[in-house]
Amino acid sequence: MPLADLLREVTESEWLNAYLDWVVGMDGRDVAPDIVPDAAALGVGDAHHRAQMPVERGQPMGVVSAVGHHRRMTAASSPKARATSAVEPPRPGALVLPEPLVGLCRADQYERQKKFWQELTQQWRAEVAASLEQVRAKIDKQNAANRELRDNILSAMQAAPDPRELSVADVMVLKNQWADTVDAARVGVRDATDRRWRCTVEPGHGSWMAPPKDRSRTDRPSMCPKCSSAAPRPGEQPALERSVAAISALAAELHPDSGAPEEISYGSNKPVTWWHQVPAVRPGTGEWYWATHIWKQPTKSRTGRRSRNGKAAGINGCQVCNSDQVDASNSLAAWYPELAEQWVCGPAGRNPHNTTVGSKIEVTWRCTSSQGKHEDWPAPPNRRTAKALRSGCLKCSKNVSAKALALYHELRTHLPAMELEAPIPLDPAPGKRYRGVRVDMWEEALQLVVEFDGWKTHGPKSWRDRAADDRLKTDRLAAVGQTVIRVREDLDPVGPHDVVVGSGWSAWKVAAAVLLRIHQLGLHPLPGLASYLEHGADTAAADVEKALLGMPYQPRRFPKAPKAAALPRQLKATEPHADSWLTPVGPPYPNPKKRAGSLRDYQCRCKTVVTGLPQADVTRGNTKSCGCRQDASRALPRGRVDRELTQAARQWARKAGIEVRANGALDARVLASYQLHAVGMASFLGDDSLIPEGVIRGWADDEEIALGARGRLPRHTWLDYAAYVLAQLAKVPDEDA
C-alpha cells in the first residue's frame, strides 16, 4: 500500500485519530505512535521522548515516523494551532534557568526541583493574594454604596402615602439611574415593563434592563447586576473587577483555548485550562530546561478565601508543581525507568507514566535481577525513590547508603575478600539483648572493620546524634581485637584511626584515603596503591551501577546460638461446669492436634467413663454428659393435647393479641396460659397474658426439674406447671359448700 494512501486513511479515520491523540498525550510531544498498538514502537518512542529527541532523528520506524510527521504538519497548519503557537506560556518568578545540579543523585535532584517549584508557587500565591485584597476592597466599596442606594429607595417608598401613585421621577435614586427613552415622570414605580437603567456606582458597568416594580420592591429592591455577586447571564461578561483579568498573575496563566480573561469570573466553578513554563531538571544530568505544565482547574479553587496557619490555602497553584497531576517532568517513568520495568500493578488506572515520584499509593514490584526467584513485594513509590533505591527487593536489599556501597566496591579492587554488611558476634552490651553487631565492611583475615558515617545520618542535624553510639561500637570492636577505620563525612573523628572526608568527595578519593590509612597501619601490603592513586577516577563504577539497580545480594546472617531443651508444657486442670454430670478422672494430657486445647477423661453420672474430651468444652458447659442426658430427654413421652383444647387456646390467643400459627402444634406456654385463664387464674399471668418465664424457672428449681441444653425450658415443664396449679386449686374447698 503506498505511504500517501496510508497517511490519508489514517487522518480520515475517526477512531484511529482518537487513539493517536490518546497515545501522544500519554507519551508526550514529538512522539509518534504506530498505527497498530505495537509495544516495540511505543517503547522506542518513549525512549526518544525521555532523551528529548524526536522519533525521526533516531532509528527508522517506517510508518511511525511518517504518521507522526504528517500529523504534526497537519496540526501546525490549522488556524487554531497557528493562533496558539503565537502565544508563549508565562514564566512566573523565573526568567533564567538555574545552575545545573551536578554531582547529585536523582533523589536530591528531584527534591531540589520540587522545592524550587514550591518557592515559585509561594511567590505566585502572594501576588494573587495581594491582587485579591485590592479587588475585594473595591467590591466592598461598591456593596456599601449599593446598600446606601437601596436604603434610600426603601425610605422613599415607605414615606409615600400610596406608593402605587409614585412615578420613577419621584424616587431620586431611580431618577438618577434612569436611562430609558421614555420620560421617567410618565412611568409608575409599579410598571412591569423592562426599562433601561445605568449604574451610578461604577460607570464602567454600563446599563441593564429591569422593570420598575422590581426596583421599587419594599423588601429588597433590585440593583445593578454587575455590582452584585450574581452570575452573569448567558452571553454577558462579568464586571471587570470580578473577572480573571482583574488578577494579573492569574490572567497570565490562562490558556488561550479557555477564552479571554475578561469573559471568565474569578469565582466560577467551571473548569478551565491553565498553563505556564517552569524550570525542570533532566534526571541524571542535572541540567535545567523549560517545562510547560498544562492542567484544568476551576477558577474558584484558585481564588478562595480559605486560610491555614495564617496563609492563603484556598489559592491553589499549578497541579503539576503540587504533584497533583503528572507529566514528563515529575513522572516515575521519566525519573526512574528501571523502576518502571519493576512495576507489576497498582490501583486501578495507575501506571509509572501517570504516577509521581513521591506518590504514596500501594504498588506491587517484581525483582528483575532475580529471574523470578524472589517474590513480589508491595511498597509505595516514595519508598523506592529515596536515596538511590535504598528500599528495594526484600531478598536483595542493602542496608548501606549508595556512597558506602561505592566505597566497598572501590576497596575490593585491593581487598577482594572484604565482606559487605558483615555480622560480628560480640557479648551483649549492658542493657542490650543483641549478641553481635553488623558492620558496613569487614575483612576477616585482617580483622579490619571499615564503617562509613555520612553526615546526613550520623551528623548533629540528623534525627538523632549518633556520635556516642559510634564511639561505643568502636570500643566494643576494638576490645575483641578488631581495627576500626571510620570514614567520617564532614564529622569529627571518634576513634584513633578515623578518616575525615568531604561530602563532595568521589568514591575513588575516599577509597584512596582509607587505603593510605591501611598502609600507614601496616595491616596489609598494597602493591598497586601507587598506580591507584595516580588513576584519579573511580575504577569500580560498573559494579556500583549494577548494585544500585538491584543486583541479587543476601548479607550473611548471625550464627545462631544453640537452643536450650524445651521444658515440658504444664497443663492446668479446670473444674467442670456447675450443671455438668461429668466428674474428672485423672489429670489433663496434651492434645495430639496442633494448636488445640488439652484433653481429659471423665466419668458420667450414669457410671460411663468418657475418654479424650476437650477440657475447655466441659469447663464452659458445652459438654455436660456422656450423651445419656440427651437420650433421657428424647425418651420422655410427649403428652398429647386434646384437639378441642388446642383450638380453644388458639382462638383465645388471637383475641388476646398473641401471635400463633394457623395450624399445627401450639406453643406449650400458650396452652398452659389458656388453661389457667379458663379457670379464672388470670392473676398467675403477666401483662402479655402469658405465664412469666421467671415463675416457671423458679418452680422448676424448687421441684428439681432438669432443664434442657443451655438452660432451655422443656415443653412439658409448662404443661406440668399448669397441671400443678390446677391440682392445688382442686384441693381448696368451695366457699359456697
ABEGO torsion letter per residue (X at the ends): XBAAAAAAAAAABAAAAAAAAAAAAAAEBGBBBBABBBAAAAAAAAAAAAAGBBAAABBBAEAAAAAAAAAAAAAAABAAAAAAAABBBBBBGBABBBBBBBGBBAAAAAAAAAAAAAAAAAAAAAAAAAAAAAAAAAAAAAAAAAAAAAAAAAAAAAABABAAABBAAABAAAAAABABABBAAABBAABABBBBBBBAABAAAEBBBBBAAAAABAABBBBBAAABABBBBBGBBBBAAABAAABAAAAAABBAAAEBAAABBAABABBBBBBBBBBBBBBGAGBBBBBBBBBBBBAAAAABABBBGGBBAABBBBAAAAGABBBAAABAAAABAAAAAABABBBBGBBAAABBAABABBBBBBBAAAGGABBBBBBBAAAAABGGGABBBAAABBABBAAAAAAAAAAAAABAABBBGBBBBBBBBBGBABABBBBABBBAAAGBBBBBBBAAAABAABABBAAAAAAAAAAAAAAAGBBBBBBBBGBBBABAABBBBBAABBAAAAAAAAAAAAAAAGABBBAAAAAAAAAGBBAAAAAAAAAAAGBBBBBBBBBBBBBBBBBBBBBBBBBBBAABABBBBEBBBBBABBGBBBBBBBBBAAGBBBBGBBAAAAAAGABABAGAAAAAAAABBBBBBBAAAAAAAAAAAAAAGBBBBABEBBBAAAAAAAAAAAAGAAAABBAAGBBBAAAAAAAAAAAGBBBBBGGBBBAAAAAAAAAAAAAAAAABBBAAX
